[in-house]
Amino acid sequence: MQDPVQAKKAIEREPKLTADRCPLCGQDNNCTIVKGERPETCWCMHKKIPSNVRSRIPEKWRNQACICESCVDEEQPGK
C-alpha cells in the first residue's frame, strides 16, 4: 500500500493539464480552437502529426489537449 503522504506529493508534482497546454512538454500548444477561432486556422490542420508522437501522450491526457508544434517538429526527419 502506498504511503498517503508520498501519494499526495506525487500528485502535487504532476503538471496540471489544460486545453491550451501540450500534454508532452506543458508549453502553450497554440490551439486556435481553444482560442475560439475556426479549426481550419490551426497549425495542426496543415501539418502531419506522426503516430509515434501521438502515442507518447499519456493515456489519461489523450483527447484532452493538443500537442504543440515544437513537439511535432522534434520528431520530423531532418530536424
C-alpha atoms as an extended CHARMM CRD file, in Angstrom:
* protein
*
        79  EXT
         1         1  MET       CA              0.0000000000        0.0000000000        0.0000000000  PROA      1               0.0000000000
         2         2  GLN       CA              1.3270000000        3.4390000000       -0.9720000000  PROA      2               0.0000000000
         3         3  ASP       CA              2.1140000000        5.9260000000        1.7560000000  PROA      3               0.0000000000
         4         4  PRO       CA             -0.6020000000        8.6510000000        1.6250000000  PROA      4               0.0000000000
         5         5  VAL       CA              1.9740000000       11.4050000000        2.1380000000  PROA      5               0.0000000000
         6         6  GLN       CA              4.0660000000       10.1480000000       -0.8060000000  PROA      6               0.0000000000
         7         7  ALA       CA              0.9460000000        9.8070000000       -2.9530000000  PROA      7               0.0000000000
         8         8  LYS       CA             -0.0330000000       13.4120000000       -2.2120000000  PROA      8               0.0000000000
         9         9  LYS       CA              3.4750000000       14.6210000000       -3.1220000000  PROA      9               0.0000000000
        10        10  ALA       CA              3.3580000000       12.7190000000       -6.4080000000  PROA      10              0.0000000000
        11        11  ILE       CA              0.0060000000       14.3170000000       -7.2870000000  PROA      11              0.0000000000
        12        12  GLU       CA              1.3460000000       17.7740000000       -6.4750000000  PROA      12              0.0000000000
        13        13  ARG       CA              4.4000000000       17.2360000000       -8.7390000000  PROA      13              0.0000000000
        14        14  GLU       CA              2.2640000000       16.2260000000      -11.7220000000  PROA      14              0.0000000000
        15        15  PRO       CA              1.6390000000       19.1730000000      -14.0480000000  PROA      15              0.0000000000
        16        16  LYS       CA             -1.9260000000       20.3920000000      -14.3410000000  PROA      16              0.0000000000
        17        17  LEU       CA             -3.1360000000       19.8650000000      -17.8810000000  PROA      17              0.0000000000
        18        18  THR       CA             -5.3230000000       22.4700000000      -19.5110000000  PROA      18              0.0000000000
        19        19  ALA       CA             -6.5910000000       22.5030000000      -23.0960000000  PROA      19              0.0000000000
        20        20  ASP       CA             -4.0980000000       25.2220000000      -24.0790000000  PROA      20              0.0000000000
        21        21  ARG       CA             -1.0400000000       23.2150000000      -22.9360000000  PROA      21              0.0000000000
        22        22  CYS       CA              0.8600000000       20.4610000000      -24.7390000000  PROA      22              0.0000000000
        23        23  PRO       CA              0.4450000000       17.1580000000      -22.8700000000  PROA      23              0.0000000000
        24        24  LEU       CA              4.0600000000       16.2370000000      -23.7400000000  PROA      24              0.0000000000
        25        25  CYS       CA              6.0200000000       19.3370000000      -22.7310000000  PROA      25              0.0000000000
        26        26  GLY       CA              3.4980000000       21.5770000000      -20.9470000000  PROA      26              0.0000000000
        27        27  GLN       CA              4.1190000000       24.5740000000      -23.1950000000  PROA      27              0.0000000000
        28        28  ASP       CA              1.4160000000       26.5990000000      -24.9680000000  PROA      28              0.0000000000
        29        29  ASN       CA              0.1030000000       24.4770000000      -27.8560000000  PROA      29              0.0000000000
        30        30  ASN       CA             -1.2270000000       27.4900000000      -29.8220000000  PROA      30              0.0000000000
        31        31  CYS       CA             -4.5550000000       25.7620000000      -30.4180000000  PROA      31              0.0000000000
        32        32  THR       CA             -6.8190000000       28.1520000000      -32.2860000000  PROA      32              0.0000000000
        33        33  ILE       CA             -9.8920000000       26.0630000000      -31.4290000000  PROA      33              0.0000000000
        34        34  VAL       CA             -9.2790000000       26.6580000000      -27.7160000000  PROA      34              0.0000000000
        35        35  LYS       CA             -8.9290000000       30.3600000000      -28.5330000000  PROA      35              0.0000000000
        36        36  GLY       CA            -12.3680000000       30.2920000000      -30.1750000000  PROA      36              0.0000000000
        37        37  GLU       CA            -11.1590000000       30.5080000000      -33.7540000000  PROA      37              0.0000000000
        38        38  ARG       CA            -12.1200000000       28.3030000000      -36.7120000000  PROA      38              0.0000000000
        39        39  PRO       CA            -10.4740000000       24.8370000000      -36.7040000000  PROA      39              0.0000000000
        40        40  GLU       CA             -9.0680000000       25.2890000000      -40.2170000000  PROA      40              0.0000000000
        41        41  THR       CA             -6.9330000000       28.1850000000      -38.9590000000  PROA      41              0.0000000000
        42        42  CYS       CA             -4.9740000000       25.9390000000      -36.5880000000  PROA      42              0.0000000000
        43        43  TRP       CA             -1.4020000000       24.9670000000      -37.4670000000  PROA      43              0.0000000000
        44        44  CYS       CA             -2.2150000000       21.2880000000      -36.8490000000  PROA      44              0.0000000000
        45        45  MET       CA             -4.7100000000       21.2050000000      -39.7080000000  PROA      45              0.0000000000
        46        46  HSD       CA             -1.8600000000       21.8400000000      -42.1360000000  PROA      46              0.0000000000
        47        47  LYS       CA              0.7950000000       19.5020000000      -40.7380000000  PROA      47              0.0000000000
        48        48  LYS       CA              1.0260000000       15.7270000000      -40.4710000000  PROA      48              0.0000000000
        49        49  ILE       CA              1.3350000000       14.6050000000      -36.8610000000  PROA      49              0.0000000000
        50        50  PRO       CA              3.1860000000       11.2760000000      -36.7560000000  PROA      50              0.0000000000
        51        51  SER       CA              1.5540000000        8.4250000000      -34.8740000000  PROA      51              0.0000000000
        52        52  ASN       CA              4.7060000000        7.9540000000      -32.7860000000  PROA      52              0.0000000000
        53        53  VAL       CA              4.2120000000       11.4830000000      -31.4040000000  PROA      53              0.0000000000
        54        54  ARG       CA              0.5480000000       10.8510000000      -30.5950000000  PROA      54              0.0000000000
        55        55  SER       CA              1.4470000000        7.5580000000      -28.9370000000  PROA      55              0.0000000000
        56        56  ARG       CA              3.7000000000        9.3880000000      -26.4470000000  PROA      56              0.0000000000
        57        57  ILE       CA              0.7090000000       11.1620000000      -24.9010000000  PROA      57              0.0000000000
        58        58  PRO       CA             -0.1290000000        9.5970000000      -21.5310000000  PROA      58              0.0000000000
        59        59  GLU       CA             -3.4240000000        7.7020000000      -21.7560000000  PROA      59              0.0000000000
        60        60  LYS       CA             -5.2040000000        9.8950000000      -19.2120000000  PROA      60              0.0000000000
        61        61  TRP       CA             -4.3440000000       13.0240000000      -21.2200000000  PROA      61              0.0000000000
        62        62  ARG       CA             -5.4230000000       11.7680000000      -24.6530000000  PROA      62              0.0000000000
        63        63  ASN       CA             -8.1960000000       13.7830000000      -26.2930000000  PROA      63              0.0000000000
        64        64  GLN       CA             -7.8060000000       16.4330000000      -23.6040000000  PROA      64              0.0000000000
        65        65  ALA       CA             -5.2740000000       18.7930000000      -25.2000000000  PROA      65              0.0000000000
        66        66  CYS       CA             -3.3370000000       19.2380000000      -28.4420000000  PROA      66              0.0000000000
        67        67  ILE       CA              0.3500000000       18.5420000000      -28.9080000000  PROA      67              0.0000000000
        68        68  CYS       CA              2.4050000000       21.6700000000      -29.6020000000  PROA      68              0.0000000000
        69        69  GLU       CA              4.1190000000       22.2590000000      -32.9290000000  PROA      69              0.0000000000
        70        70  SER       CA              7.5730000000       22.0930000000      -31.3230000000  PROA      70              0.0000000000
        71        71  CYS       CA              6.9880000000       18.5380000000      -30.0840000000  PROA      71              0.0000000000
        72        72  VAL       CA              5.7470000000       17.5180000000      -33.5330000000  PROA      72              0.0000000000
        73        73  ASP       CA              8.7510000000       19.1590000000      -35.2290000000  PROA      73              0.0000000000
        74        74  GLU       CA             11.2030000000       17.3410000000      -32.9350000000  PROA      74              0.0000000000
        75        75  GLU       CA             10.0500000000       14.0540000000      -34.4400000000  PROA      75              0.0000000000
        76        76  GLN       CA             10.2710000000       15.1290000000      -38.0870000000  PROA      76              0.0000000000
        77        77  PRO       CA             13.1190000000       13.6820000000      -40.1750000000  PROA      77              0.0000000000
        78        78  GLY       CA             15.9320000000       16.1450000000      -40.7210000000  PROA      78              0.0000000000
        79        79  LYS       CA             15.3260000000       18.0610000000      -37.5170000000  PROA      79              0.0000000000
